[in-house]
Structures are given as C-alpha cells and as structure tokens.
Amino acid sequence: MENAIFVENGIRAKKSRHFRRELAYYMYELQIITQFAAAHQLRNYRGKCEKLHGHNWRIEVFVEGEKLNDTGLLIDFKEVKDATHRILEELDHSFLNELSQFKEQNPSSENIAAYIFTRLSNELNNTNIKVSKVTAWESDSASSSYIG
C-alpha cells in the first residue's frame, strides 16, 4: 500500500512513504474516441520521422465534473463529439506542418494533444465540467497525452 489512493473528507489523495499528494476529485468522467488522418514531419528530429509520413491518429477526449445536469448527464456525448469534430476537420487529410498552429512547433503527438486540449477547453469548459485529458495515438502502441 505504498502508493495507495484513498478518499479522505471527499478528496482523493495519493499516499506514499515519502509524500502525500491530493488529487482533484471528480465524481463523473466521460470519454469519446475519434480519429483523423494526416501527414507530418518532425523538424530537427534526425531520424525516420523527419521525413514526410502519415498517421491515422486516434484521439481520446476525457471530460470530468462533479454534477449531472437536469437530464442526468454530465454533458451530452454529442456536444463533445461535435466540438472535437470541428477541430479535427481542420487537421484531417492535411499536411500538419503547413497549418498555422504548427508553423513554429513540431506537429508531434504531444503538441497535437495539447492543441486539441486547449481548443476543446476553450469551447467546453464551464463551472461544472472541464476537459481533463486528450490523448493522441499515432499508432496502436504509441500515444501522448496532455493533462490539464
């Protein structure tokens, strides 16, 4: 039980021999999974990924909050899907390096996850819900998450 997570006074906390860290506590979490296809190249990478190549990206979006609305939903899945779809429409079947958001920074899995997270947070976050994580999978075995 060195790294056990426990609940104390309604707050989830992680306890270890060396420290105790409180974690944000949210009662509800929902997730959607979607995808888009795009090409990119990683500047200054010095490897195969520096060459132009593409991925069928799988995107996972997590939203969390404490209270359900009058309908009994945290947020309608459709609302999260629609917001995500609007962002991915800009990325889908494009050369990511040519898009304004990736002119200065590499379109890496990390930066793609952060970009989608920021855009979705601006659109969906309110006093009851927040986008908590976006994961960008570039293959079945490699992903990167941005957690806020």
LINFEN-V634008 format. One record per residue. OMEGA is omega in radians with two decimals (* if undefined). D_CENTER is the distance of its C-alpha to the mean C-alpha in Angstrom with 1 decimal. Layout:
omega=OMEGA d_center=D_CENTER
omega=OMEGA d_center=D_CENTER
//
This chain:
omega=-3.10 d_center=29.5
omega=-3.11 d_center=28.8
omega=-3.07 d_center=25.0
omega=2.99 d_center=25.3
omega=-3.11 d_center=23.0
omega=3.12 d_center=25.3
omega=3.12 d_center=25.6
omega=-3.11 d_center=28.1
omega=3.09 d_center=28.9
omega=-3.12 d_center=25.8
omega=3.04 d_center=23.5
omega=3.13 d_center=21.6
omega=3.09 d_center=22.7
omega=-3.09 d_center=22.6
omega=3.04 d_center=26.1
omega=3.14 d_center=27.3
omega=-3.01 d_center=30.7
omega=-3.09 d_center=29.7
omega=3.01 d_center=27.5
omega=-3.11 d_center=26.1
omega=3.08 d_center=22.7
omega=3.11 d_center=21.7
omega=3.07 d_center=18.2
omega=-3.12 d_center=17.0
omega=3.06 d_center=18.3
omega=-3.07 d_center=16.9
omega=-3.05 d_center=18.9
omega=3.05 d_center=16.6
omega=3.02 d_center=13.1
omega=-3.08 d_center=12.2
omega=2.95 d_center=9.9
omega=3.10 d_center=10.2
omega=-3.14 d_center=10.3
omega=-3.11 d_center=11.4
omega=2.98 d_center=12.5
omega=3.11 d_center=14.2
omega=3.13 d_center=16.8
omega=3.07 d_center=17.4
omega=3.04 d_center=19.6
omega=2.97 d_center=19.1
omega=-3.10 d_center=21.0
omega=-3.14 d_center=20.3
omega=3.09 d_center=23.0
omega=-3.11 d_center=25.0
omega=-3.11 d_center=23.5
omega=3.11 d_center=27.0
omega=-3.10 d_center=26.2
omega=-3.07 d_center=25.6
omega=3.04 d_center=22.2
omega=3.10 d_center=24.1
omega=3.09 d_center=25.7
omega=3.11 d_center=24.4
omega=-3.09 d_center=22.4
omega=3.11 d_center=19.9
omega=2.85 d_center=17.2
omega=-3.04 d_center=16.2
omega=2.98 d_center=12.4
omega=-3.08 d_center=10.7
omega=3.06 d_center=7.3
omega=3.14 d_center=6.0
omega=3.11 d_center=5.0
omega=3.09 d_center=6.6
omega=-3.14 d_center=9.3
omega=3.12 d_center=12.1
omega=-3.04 d_center=15.6
omega=-2.99 d_center=19.2
omega=3.04 d_center=21.2
omega=3.10 d_center=21.6
omega=-3.09 d_center=23.2
omega=3.13 d_center=26.7
omega=-3.10 d_center=25.7
omega=-3.14 d_center=24.2
omega=2.96 d_center=20.6
omega=3.04 d_center=17.7
omega=3.12 d_center=16.6
omega=3.08 d_center=17.7
omega=-3.12 d_center=15.4
omega=3.14 d_center=17.0
omega=3.11 d_center=15.9
omega=3.13 d_center=12.1
omega=-3.12 d_center=13.0
omega=3.13 d_center=15.2
omega=3.13 d_center=13.0
omega=-3.14 d_center=10.4
omega=3.14 d_center=13.6
omega=3.13 d_center=15.1
omega=-3.09 d_center=12.5
omega=3.06 d_center=12.6
omega=3.14 d_center=16.4
omega=-3.07 d_center=16.6
omega=-2.99 d_center=15.1
omega=3.12 d_center=16.7
omega=3.10 d_center=19.9
omega=2.95 d_center=20.0
omega=-2.95 d_center=20.7
omega=-3.12 d_center=17.7
omega=-3.12 d_center=19.9
omega=3.14 d_center=22.0
omega=-3.05 d_center=19.5
omega=-3.09 d_center=20.0
omega=-3.14 d_center=16.5
omega=3.08 d_center=17.2
omega=-3.08 d_center=20.9
omega=-3.13 d_center=20.8
omega=3.13 d_center=17.9
omega=3.05 d_center=17.2
omega=3.11 d_center=14.7
omega=3.07 d_center=13.5
omega=3.13 d_center=10.4
omega=-3.11 d_center=9.5
omega=3.08 d_center=10.4
omega=3.12 d_center=8.8
omega=-3.14 d_center=5.2
omega=3.13 d_center=6.8
omega=-3.14 d_center=8.7
omega=3.12 d_center=6.7
omega=-3.10 d_center=5.1
omega=3.14 d_center=8.9
omega=3.13 d_center=10.3
omega=3.12 d_center=8.9
omega=3.12 d_center=9.9
omega=-3.09 d_center=13.2
omega=-2.97 d_center=13.8
omega=-3.04 d_center=13.0
omega=3.03 d_center=13.4
omega=-3.07 d_center=17.0
omega=-3.10 d_center=19.3
omega=-3.09 d_center=18.3
omega=3.02 d_center=14.6
omega=2.99 d_center=11.4
omega=-3.05 d_center=7.7
omega=-3.11 d_center=7.2
omega=2.96 d_center=3.9
omega=3.10 d_center=0.6
omega=3.09 d_center=4.1
omega=3.08 d_center=6.8
omega=3.07 d_center=10.2
omega=3.04 d_center=13.2
omega=3.12 d_center=15.7
omega=-3.06 d_center=16.4
omega=-3.10 d_center=16.7
omega=3.12 d_center=14.3
omega=3.06 d_center=10.5
omega=-3.14 d_center=8.5
omega=2.97 d_center=5.6
omega=-3.05 d_center=5.2
omega=-3.12 d_center=6.5
omega=* d_center=8.7
//
